Amino acid sequence: MNRQKKPEEVPKEETKIEIKEENVAEKPAEIAPKRVVEVQRAVASNGVAPVYASKESGLQELDIPPLNMAPPNRNFVFHNKMPKCGGTSMKYILWVLSEDNDFYLDYQPPCLGDRANCARNGDDGTDGQLELARHVTAKRAEKPDKFFLLKHHHWMNFTDVGLEQPTYVNVIRHPMGRFNSVYYFQRYGFAKMGTDERQGARHTWKGSQEDFDQTLDECVAKKSDECFEPTQVMVSYFCGTQGKTNEDRCKVKDPKNVTKWGHRNDWNKLRRATDIAKNHVVKNYYMIGILEHFNETLTLFSKMLPEYFEGAHAAKHDPWAVQFGSSSKTAKNPGYSQKSADILMAGPLRYEMELYNLCQKIFYERLKYYKIELGEEVVFDKTKHSEFIPRHVHLKD
């Protein structure tokens, strides 16, 4: 079996990216990339008449693209994965699938350059454009065929930097479940990665020992900023990078209001950023799965992008993928009460909930179109990946 090897990093000075000079003063942030708009207006794949969301779904007024729309770009797919949303499991599933379906998996960490200075480099990290543009330009020149990029990154309009727009996909998690996972991960780190490097954020803990010891329920009861000023992950990832398309409309923190947990949220900016994020979900994402329905997500992905996801269930059960895919579970997670969940979902997580409910509504409508039943038994070739095959690969985190 041919095994994909991670190529040596291309020196950054060899690839120059020049952002186009355009007058964007009159271009609203909500405009979708031209390629996606053209696909929306075109007949669906293979000349089949477009099928739109049902009236009862309430999605027609959002001008959602046809449910049987062809992928905007079959040769470049970008899963700009979010933290604590099943990204590690997906990474190992995709690594197996990259061998089975003959595509190049480009898994990258949040910072492409100097990790020590990443937070101070506006061109790098999850919100940067230039470093990612340089990386993609170099990699696509080396790997011009089927190319799957997997990276923590905010949505980005690649046409801002003169590159082809990818087919965007993602997997989300219920905001309460994700927040709970992050809350305890910051205290206890990964369950199966016991090195100093992979012990979560405990080595950079910002609070006191009293803060560390309190449960999520106690945090909510005390109305601590840690729980009432949370990072709006889904809003940030779907709203996008700071660039010509969005300008600074996705910056939701108040730069003048700082606590030991970081900057507080500017809730007026959050409202605007959420609206932009919703538009991107509708117009610029080909498919978004739900972690709580992961089996159905893999089935849907295999139907919508078979050239990448065909055989996803067999890959999920590959012994190698199973062993390493569970390595990012939080070491300790006592959970939370319904009372705490109700408070957070109606308050600090309300915009995250708006986005989750929209994505869930679209997800269910796609399941209906592809005749995928929730909870149905998954049928796959159990002999295909029945043996443990060591894959000597280095996937940076």
C-alpha positions as CSV (number, residue, x, y, z in Angstrom):
1,M,0.0,0.0,0.0
2,N,1.4,3.4,-0.9
3,R,1.7,5.6,2.1
4,Q,1.6,9.3,2.0
5,K,4.7,11.0,3.4
6,K,4.6,14.6,4.7
7,P,6.9,16.6,2.3
8,E,9.5,18.9,3.6
9,E,8.3,22.4,4.3
10,V,8.8,24.8,1.4
11,P,10.7,28.0,2.4
12,K,8.3,30.8,2.7
13,E,10.5,33.3,0.7
14,E,10.1,31.1,-2.4
15,T,6.4,31.9,-2.7
16,K,5.1,35.5,-2.8
17,I,1.5,36.4,-2.3
18,E,0.2,39.8,-3.3
19,I,-3.2,40.9,-2.1
20,K,-5.2,42.4,-4.9
21,E,-5.7,46.2,-4.6
22,E,-9.5,46.7,-4.9
23,N,-11.9,49.3,-3.8
24,V,-14.0,47.4,-1.3
25,A,-15.7,50.3,0.4
26,E,-19.0,49.6,-1.2
27,K,-18.7,45.8,-1.1
28,P,-20.7,44.4,1.9
29,A,-19.2,41.7,4.0
30,E,-22.2,39.4,3.2
31,I,-21.4,39.0,-0.5
32,A,-20.5,35.4,-1.3
33,P,-17.4,34.6,-3.4
34,K,-18.3,34.8,-7.1
35,R,-17.6,31.1,-7.8
36,V,-20.1,30.0,-5.2
37,V,-22.8,32.5,-6.4
38,E,-22.4,31.2,-10.0
39,V,-22.8,27.6,-8.8
40,Q,-25.9,28.5,-6.8
41,R,-27.5,29.9,-10.0
42,A,-26.5,27.0,-12.2
43,V,-28.3,23.7,-12.7
44,A,-27.2,21.1,-10.2
45,S,-24.6,18.5,-11.1
46,N,-24.9,16.3,-14.2
47,G,-27.7,18.3,-15.6
48,V,-30.2,17.3,-12.9
49,A,-32.8,19.9,-12.0
50,P,-32.0,21.7,-8.8
51,V,-33.9,20.6,-5.7
52,Y,-34.4,23.2,-3.0
53,A,-35.2,23.0,0.7
54,S,-38.8,22.2,1.6
55,K,-41.2,25.0,2.6
56,E,-41.8,23.5,6.0
57,S,-38.0,23.7,6.7
58,G,-38.2,27.5,6.8
59,L,-35.0,27.6,4.8
60,Q,-36.3,28.9,1.5
61,E,-36.4,32.5,2.6
62,L,-32.6,32.3,3.3
63,D,-32.0,31.5,-0.4
64,I,-30.2,28.3,0.5
65,P,-28.5,26.7,-2.6
66,P,-29.9,23.5,-4.1
67,L,-29.6,20.5,-2.0
68,N,-28.2,18.6,-5.0
69,M,-25.7,21.3,-5.9
70,A,-22.4,20.1,-7.2
71,P,-19.2,20.9,-5.1
72,P,-17.9,24.3,-6.0
73,N,-14.3,22.9,-6.3
74,R,-13.8,19.1,-6.6
75,N,-10.0,19.4,-6.4
76,F,-9.6,21.6,-3.3
77,V,-11.6,20.9,-0.1
78,F,-11.0,22.8,3.1
79,H,-12.3,21.6,6.5
80,N,-11.5,24.6,8.7
81,K,-12.1,22.6,11.8
82,M,-13.1,24.0,15.1
83,P,-11.6,23.1,18.5
84,K,-13.2,20.2,20.4
85,C,-15.5,19.3,17.5
86,G,-14.3,15.8,16.6
87,G,-11.3,17.1,14.5
88,T,-8.9,14.5,15.8
89,S,-11.2,11.6,14.9
90,M,-11.8,13.2,11.5
91,K,-8.0,13.6,11.0
92,Y,-7.3,9.9,11.3
93,I,-10.4,8.9,9.3
94,L,-9.2,11.2,6.5
95,W,-5.7,9.8,6.7
96,V,-7.0,6.3,6.0
97,L,-9.3,7.6,3.3
98,S,-6.5,9.5,1.6
99,E,-4.9,6.1,0.9
100,D,-8.2,4.5,-0.1
101,N,-9.4,7.3,-2.4
102,D,-6.1,8.6,-3.6
103,F,-6.1,12.3,-2.5
104,Y,-3.6,14.4,-0.7
105,L,-4.4,15.2,3.0
106,D,-2.7,18.4,4.1
107,Y,-3.1,18.5,7.9
108,Q,-1.6,21.7,9.4
109,P,-1.4,23.2,12.9
110,P,-3.0,26.5,13.7
111,C,0.3,28.3,13.3
112,L,2.2,27.8,10.1
113,G,5.2,29.9,11.1
114,D,6.9,30.6,14.4
115,R,4.6,29.2,17.0
116,A,6.2,31.3,19.8
117,N,5.4,34.6,17.9
118,C,2.2,33.4,16.3
119,A,-0.1,35.4,18.5
120,R,1.7,38.6,17.5
121,N,1.7,37.8,13.8
122,G,-1.5,39.0,12.2
123,D,-0.6,37.1,9.0
124,D,-0.5,33.7,10.8
125,G,-2.6,31.7,13.1
126,T,-6.3,30.9,12.8
127,D,-7.2,34.4,11.7
128,G,-4.2,35.0,9.3
129,Q,-4.4,35.2,5.5
130,L,-0.9,35.6,4.0
131,E,0.8,32.6,5.7
132,L,-2.0,30.3,4.7
133,A,-2.1,31.7,1.2
134,R,1.7,31.1,0.8
135,H,1.3,27.6,2.1
136,V,-1.6,26.7,-0.1
137,T,0.1,28.2,-3.2
138,A,3.2,26.1,-2.6
139,K,1.3,22.9,-1.8
140,R,-1.1,23.2,-4.7
141,A,1.8,23.7,-7.1
142,E,3.2,20.4,-5.7
143,K,-0.1,18.6,-5.4
144,P,-2.4,19.9,-8.2
145,D,-4.9,17.1,-8.0
146,K,-7.4,16.2,-5.3
147,F,-6.3,18.2,-2.2
148,F,-7.9,18.2,1.2
149,L,-6.8,20.9,3.7
150,L,-7.5,20.3,7.4
151,K,-6.6,23.1,9.8
152,H,-8.0,25.2,12.6
153,H,-8.8,28.4,10.7
154,H,-11.5,31.0,10.4
155,W,-13.4,31.1,7.1
156,M,-11.3,32.9,4.5
157,N,-12.2,34.2,1.0
158,F,-9.2,32.9,-0.9
159,T,-10.1,35.1,-3.9
160,D,-9.0,38.1,-1.7
161,V,-5.4,36.8,-2.2
162,G,-5.8,35.7,-5.8
163,L,-6.4,32.0,-5.2
164,E,-9.1,29.6,-6.1
165,Q,-11.9,29.3,-3.6
166,P,-12.1,25.8,-2.0
167,T,-15.2,23.7,-1.3
168,Y,-15.8,24.4,2.4
169,V,-16.9,21.7,4.8
170,N,-17.1,21.6,8.6
171,V,-18.3,19.6,11.6
172,I,-19.9,21.5,14.6
173,R,-20.8,20.5,18.1
174,H,-23.6,21.6,20.4
175,P,-22.3,24.8,22.0
176,M,-23.0,23.6,25.5
177,G,-21.2,20.3,25.0
178,R,-18.3,22.1,23.3
179,F,-18.0,24.7,26.1
180,N,-18.1,22.0,28.8
181,S,-15.3,20.1,27.0
182,V,-13.1,23.2,26.7
183,Y,-13.8,24.2,30.3
184,Y,-12.4,20.9,31.7
185,F,-9.7,20.5,29.0
186,Q,-8.2,23.8,30.1
187,R,-7.8,22.3,33.5
188,Y,-6.9,18.7,32.9
189,G,-5.7,18.4,29.3
190,F,-5.8,15.3,27.1
191,A,-6.6,11.9,28.6
192,K,-4.1,9.9,26.5
193,M,-1.4,12.3,25.8
194,G,0.7,12.5,28.9
195,T,3.6,14.6,27.8
196,D,4.2,18.1,29.0
197,E,3.5,19.4,25.5
198,R,0.1,17.8,25.3
199,Q,-1.4,18.5,28.7
200,G,-3.9,21.1,27.5
201,A,-3.5,24.6,28.8
202,R,-2.8,23.8,32.4
203,H,0.8,25.0,32.1
204,T,-0.6,28.4,31.1
205,W,-3.4,28.5,33.6
206,K,-4.7,32.1,34.0
207,G,-6.8,31.7,37.2
208,S,-6.2,30.9,40.8
209,Q,-6.2,27.4,42.4
210,E,-9.7,28.2,43.6
211,D,-10.8,28.9,40.0
212,F,-9.1,25.7,38.9
213,D,-10.9,23.6,41.5
214,Q,-14.4,24.9,40.8
215,T,-16.8,22.9,38.6
216,L,-18.6,24.4,35.7
217,D,-21.8,24.6,37.7
218,E,-20.0,26.6,40.4
219,C,-18.5,28.9,37.7
220,V,-22.0,29.6,36.4
221,A,-23.4,30.2,39.9
222,K,-20.6,32.7,40.7
223,K,-21.2,34.4,37.3
224,S,-17.4,34.2,36.6
225,D,-16.1,35.9,33.5
226,E,-14.6,32.6,32.5
227,C,-18.2,31.3,31.9
228,F,-20.0,34.6,31.1
229,E,-17.5,36.0,28.6
230,P,-16.6,32.8,26.6
231,T,-14.8,32.8,23.3
232,Q,-17.5,32.7,20.6
233,V,-15.8,29.9,18.6
234,M,-18.5,29.1,16.1
235,V,-19.2,32.8,15.3
236,S,-15.5,33.5,14.8
237,Y,-14.8,30.4,12.6
238,F,-17.9,31.0,10.4
239,C,-17.6,34.8,10.3
240,G,-14.0,34.7,9.0
241,T,-10.6,36.3,8.8
242,Q,-9.9,40.0,8.8
243,G,-9.5,40.8,5.2
244,K,-11.0,42.7,2.3
245,T,-14.2,40.6,2.4
246,N,-14.9,41.1,6.1
247,E,-12.6,44.0,7.0
248,D,-12.8,44.0,10.8
249,R,-16.4,43.0,11.1
250,C,-15.6,39.6,12.7
251,K,-13.6,41.1,15.6
252,V,-15.9,40.6,18.5
253,K,-13.7,41.3,21.5
254,D,-13.7,44.7,23.4
255,P,-10.0,45.8,23.2
256,K,-10.4,48.2,26.2
257,N,-12.1,45.7,28.6
258,V,-9.7,43.1,29.8
259,T,-9.9,40.5,32.6
260,K,-7.6,37.8,33.7
261,W,-9.4,35.5,31.3
262,G,-8.8,37.8,28.4
263,H,-10.9,40.5,26.6
264,R,-14.6,40.7,27.3
265,N,-17.0,40.4,24.4
266,D,-18.5,43.3,22.6
267,W,-22.0,42.0,22.3
268,N,-23.0,44.6,19.6
269,K,-20.2,43.4,17.4
270,L,-21.1,39.8,18.2
271,R,-24.6,40.4,16.8
272,R,-23.2,41.7,13.5
273,A,-20.6,39.0,13.3
274,T,-23.3,36.3,13.9
275,D,-25.3,37.6,10.9
276,I,-22.2,37.5,8.7
277,A,-21.5,34.0,9.9
278,K,-25.0,32.8,9.1
279,N,-24.7,34.1,5.6
280,H,-21.4,32.2,5.1
281,V,-23.1,29.0,6.5
282,V,-25.9,29.3,3.9
283,K,-23.9,30.5,0.9
284,N,-20.3,29.4,1.4
285,Y,-20.3,26.0,3.0
286,Y,-21.0,23.0,0.9
287,M,-21.8,20.8,3.9
288,I,-21.7,21.0,7.7
289,G,-22.0,17.9,9.8
290,I,-23.1,17.5,13.4
291,L,-20.8,15.8,15.9
292,E,-23.8,14.5,17.9
293,H,-24.8,12.7,14.7
294,F,-21.4,11.7,13.5
295,N,-22.4,8.4,11.8
296,E,-25.1,10.3,9.8
297,T,-22.5,13.0,9.1
298,L,-20.1,10.5,7.5
299,T,-22.9,9.0,5.5
300,L,-23.9,12.5,4.2
301,F,-20.3,13.4,3.4
302,S,-19.8,10.2,1.5
303,K,-22.9,10.9,-0.6
304,M,-22.0,14.6,-1.2
305,L,-18.2,14.2,-1.7
306,P,-17.7,10.5,-2.6
307,E,-14.3,11.2,-4.2
308,Y,-13.0,11.9,-0.7
309,F,-15.4,10.3,1.8
310,E,-16.4,7.0,0.1
311,G,-15.8,4.3,2.6
312,A,-15.8,6.7,5.5
313,H,-17.5,4.2,7.9
314,A,-14.9,1.5,7.2
315,A,-12.1,4.0,7.7
316,K,-13.7,5.1,11.0
317,H,-13.4,1.5,12.2
318,D,-9.9,1.0,11.0
319,P,-8.0,-0.2,14.1
320,W,-5.2,2.4,13.6
321,A,-7.8,5.3,13.3
322,V,-9.7,4.0,16.3
323,Q,-6.5,3.9,18.5
324,F,-5.3,7.4,17.6
325,G,-8.7,9.0,16.9
326,S,-9.7,8.8,20.6
327,S,-6.5,10.5,21.8
328,S,-7.9,14.0,22.3
329,K,-10.6,13.2,24.8
330,T,-10.4,15.4,27.9
331,A,-8.9,13.7,30.9
332,K,-11.6,14.6,33.4
333,N,-15.1,15.9,32.7
334,P,-17.7,15.9,35.5
335,G,-20.3,17.5,33.3
336,Y,-22.9,20.1,34.2
337,S,-26.5,20.6,35.3
338,Q,-29.5,21.5,33.1
339,K,-29.8,24.7,35.1
340,S,-26.3,25.8,34.1
341,A,-27.0,24.8,30.5
342,D,-30.2,26.8,30.4
343,I,-28.4,29.9,31.8
344,L,-25.5,29.7,29.3
345,M,-27.5,28.9,26.2
346,A,-29.9,31.7,26.8
347,G,-27.1,34.2,27.7
348,P,-23.4,34.0,26.9
349,L,-23.9,31.2,24.3
350,R,-27.0,32.6,22.6
351,Y,-25.3,33.5,19.4
352,E,-23.5,30.2,19.2
353,M,-26.9,28.5,19.7
354,E,-28.4,30.6,16.8
355,L,-25.7,29.3,14.5
356,Y,-26.0,25.7,15.7
357,N,-29.7,25.7,15.2
358,L,-29.3,27.0,11.7
359,C,-26.7,24.4,10.8
360,Q,-28.8,21.7,12.3
361,K,-31.8,22.7,10.3
362,I,-29.8,22.6,7.1
363,F,-28.2,19.3,8.1
364,Y,-31.6,17.6,8.7
365,E,-32.9,18.9,5.4
366,R,-29.9,17.4,3.6
367,L,-30.5,14.1,5.4
368,K,-34.0,14.1,4.2
369,Y,-33.0,14.7,0.6
370,Y,-30.4,11.9,0.7
371,K,-32.8,9.5,2.5
372,I,-30.6,9.2,5.5
373,E,-32.4,8.2,8.7
374,L,-31.2,9.3,12.1
375,G,-30.0,6.3,14.1
376,E,-30.1,3.9,11.1
377,E,-27.7,1.0,11.1
378,V,-24.5,1.7,9.3
379,V,-23.6,-0.9,6.7
380,F,-20.0,-1.1,5.5
381,D,-17.4,-3.6,4.4
382,K,-16.0,-4.8,7.7
383,T,-13.2,-6.8,6.0
384,K,-11.7,-3.7,4.4
385,H,-9.9,-2.4,7.5
386,S,-10.0,-5.5,9.7
387,E,-6.3,-5.5,10.6
388,F,-4.1,-3.0,12.4
389,I,-1.7,-1.4,9.9
390,P,0.9,0.9,11.4
391,R,1.1,4.2,9.5
392,H,4.3,5.9,10.2
393,V,3.1,9.5,9.7
394,H,3.8,12.7,11.5
395,L,0.7,14.8,12.0
396,K,1.5,18.0,13.7
397,D,-0.8,19.4,16.4
